[in-house]
Amino acid sequence: MPDTARQFRPGRRLPAIAALLLYGLLIDAAVETYQSGSSIRLWVAVPVALYVSSTLWLLQQHRSSRPGSIASIWLSSFLFLALLSITATMPDGLRQGMRVATLSTSTVLSVTTIGVIALALVSLTVGSPLPIAGRIAVALAGCYGLVAFGTGIAWQRSYLQLLQGGSIWERLPYWLQGAFVGALVVVPLAFVLEVGVALARVKVRGRIHRIIAFALGFVMAYAAFTATPRSAKPTQAPGAQKVEEQRSGTHR
């Protein structure tokens, strides 16, 4: 029995380790973004400082009033996503916004979007009310989006480029390219499904974390997709001009 208990101890510590890593990630994001001199640096540094301060205060309270490791993981993840989504809607927030682990803002946005799409895939395929054919279709679409953002990082394409016509297979219309399909089709579909299931079962508690994650992920991607040509120009994709022409042709 003692040997068995020892085997399970590392597994029990994993949530605590993950929570500490996320705290470190947030602190690093606040420090790097502030040092970069970005116009949105205070929008990142102040919330993170308040979050860390509140956590330190809670650690001094009774153990029963402290959030568990799992709760801390979700809170830190939500704060990270919220900061990315909010700053993405600000001037220069897509190009000179949050920086983490020496990564550029575009890379941070792309990596985070990959995580949101992956979570959406789980939501749409595991225990989903969708029929088998629907699960297969969304799984393929989600993988298409993951590949698009993965290759975008490898090819050093900016987040704006990927969502404004510079994803893989640029000859396709922007709404058929992988980045658009993954971030602006699969993620919203997962959001609608989670809300629908939560309302149908009158049980929001077990799904609220996914609902929030999908909503914030969509806001982040939509901010890049709707960015004005002026703000997108410095990192405009080869296919971004085509997107603008397609939109103009649609409104005529």
N, C-alpha and C positions, 0 to 999 in steps of 0.2 A: 504493500500500500504506500509506504513512503516514496518508493521509486516511482510509482504511478503519479503521485502528487507532484513530484519534481518535474515529471515530463510535461505536466499541464501548466506549470508556472510560466514558462516563456510565452505560451499562447495567451495567458491572462494578461501579460504585460504588454502585448502588442498594441492594444488600443491606447494605453498610456504613452507608449513610445511614439505612436502616430500623432497623438494630440500634442506632444512636445515638439515634434518635427513641424507641425503646422504652425505652432506659435513661433518657432524660429523662422519659418518661411514668411510669416506676416511681419515680423520685426525686420527681417532682411529687406522685404519689399518697402517698408517705410523708410529705412535708412538709405537704400539705393535710390529710391525715387526722389527723396529729399536732396541727396547729394548731386543728382543729375541736374538740378536747377529747373526742373519741369514746372510749368505754370500750374499743374494740378497737385504739386507735391504736398501741400497742406491738407488737401482732401484725402490723402492717403495716410500721412503721418499722424494727424490728430485723431482720427478714429482708432487707429491701431494703438496709439498711446493710451487712449481711454479704455480700450478693450484689455490691454495688458494690465493697466492699473486696477481695473475692476476685478480681474482674475487674481491679482496679488492680494487684494482686499478679501476676496472670498476664501482664499487659502488660510487666512487668519481666523475665519469663522468656524463654527462647529461643522464637523464632517458631514452631517446630514443636510446642511444648506449648500454644500458645494455641488456643482454639476459633475456628473460622472465623465469618464473618459470618452464614451461614445457621444454624449451630448457636447462635449468640448470639441470633438472632431467636426461635428455638423455645424456648430456655431462658428468655428474658425473658417470652415469651408464657405459658409454663407457670407461671412464678412469679406473674404477674399473675392468671391464672385460678385458681391454687391459693389465693392470698390472698383473692380474692373468694369462692370456694367455702367456705373455712374460716370466714371472718368472717361469712358469711351464716347459718351455723348457730349463731352466738353471739347472746346477748341484744342487741337493738338493732342487730345487724349488717346487717339488711335496711333499716332506716330511717335510722340514723345510723352507717353503716359507712364504707367506703372512698369517698373523694372524689378526683376527678381532673379537672384542667383546669376548675376551678370548677363542675363538674357535680355534681348531687346523687347520693347513693348509688343511688337508684332508677333514675336515668337511666344511670348507669354500668353497673348490672346489666342494664338493658334493651339498651343498645348492645352490650354484650359477648355477651348471648344472641343477638342478631341475627347477630353474627359466627360464633358456634358453629353456629347453624342454617344459615347460608350454607355453612359448611364441610361440614355434614352433607349438604346438597343436592348438593354436588360429589361427595362420597363415594358417594351413593346413585344418582347419575345418570351420572357419567362413568366409564366402564370398570367399571360395576357388573355383577355376575352376575344381577341382577334382570331379568325379562322386560320388554319394552317397556311393557306395560300397567302393570306395577309401578312402573317408573321415572316414568311419567306421573302415577300416583297419588301417589307420594311427592313429586314436584315440585310438584304442586298443594297438597299438605298443607304442604310447607315454605314455599311462597310465602304461604299462608294465615297461617302463623305469623309470617313476616316483616312482613306487613301489620299484623297484630295488635300487634306490639311497636312498629312504626313509628308507627302511629296513637296508640298509648298514650303514646309520648313527645310527640307533637304535642298530645295532649289533656291532657298533664301528669298522667297517671295513674301511680300508684306501681307498683312491681314486685309488691308484694303484691296490689294491686287486679287487676292483669292475670292473675295466676295463681290468684286466689280468686273468680272469677266476674265480674270487671269488664272483660273483654276485649270486642272488638266482637261484636255480636249477643248481648247479655246474656240475651235470652229463651231462648237455647239452653241445654241442660245444660252445666255447666262443662267436661265432658270433650269437648264438641264445639266449644268456643270456640278461637279461633286461637292464643292464648298457650299453652294446655294442649297442643294438637295439635303445635305447633311445638317447644316445649321438652321436653315429657314423652312425646311419641310419636315424632316424627321423629328427634330426637337419640339416644334410646335405641336406636331401630332401626338408626341408622348405627353406633352402638357395637357392637351385636350382629353386624352385617354385617362390620365391620372385623375383629373378633375371629375370626369364622368363616372369613373369607378367609385371615387370617394363619395360623390353625391348619391349614387345608386345604392351603395352599401351604408350610407349615413355614417361613414367612418373616415374622417379626414386625418386623424392623428397619425396613422401608419404611413400616410402618403404625402404629408405636408412638406417633408424635406425634398422629395422629388419635384413636387409642384413648384416650390421656390427655386430650385436649381434650374429647372427648365425655363421658367419665366425669366430669370436673370441671364441665362445663356442666350435666349432669344433676343433680349434687349441689346446685349453686347454685339451679336452678329448683325442685327438690324441697323444699329448705329453705323457700322462700317458699310453696309449695303446702301444706305441712304445718304452717306456723306457727300457733300457738294463737290463738284469737280475741282473747285479751287483748293479745298483741303486735301483732296485726293491726288492732286497733280504731282507733287514731289515723289510719290511712290506709285503712280498710276501704272496699271498693268498694260501689257500690249493689247489685251482684249477689252480694256475698260472703255476705250473710245467706241468700240463696237456696241457695248452695253448702252451708252448714251444715245447712239444712233438708233438702236432698237427701241429704246423708250420713246424717243422723239417720234419715230415712225408710228408707234402705237397710239400716241396722243393726237396724231393728225386726223 
